[in-house]
């Protein structure tokens, strides 16, 4: 994954850090009430308060079977997970 130092929009994937621990989550919310949403639906979202966003996902590169390379450019909104509060 390639991240850039740019302002994220809600619905975009971000790399965030707090107390030296990094996390990859989806940013959701409005000014003053942002949340970080895990990609794994078994976990609940949590407040982004205290986290520093250190990068916004701009490119994902995967290598598939047979050496095929799959790239996807971002920003885009993640559609595989419902962003509704449980």
C-alpha positions, 0 to 999 in steps of 0.5 A: 500500500502506498500512502500520501500526506494529504487531507482524507475525506470521510470514507477513505482509508487512512494510516493513523498513529497514537502512542506509537501504535499504527492502525489502518482504518476507514475514516468516517464522520464530520468535523469534531466527530470523526471515527475510525472503522476497522475493516474487520466487521467483528470489531466496532468503530472508535473515536479518532480523537487523539489519533494523528492521520499520517497518510491517506491510501492512494495506491494498493499493489497486490501480486496474485498467483502466477506473478500477476500484478493487480493495482488499484488507485484510491481515493475511493470509498470502501463499499464492502462494509456497511458504514452504519452504526451497529 
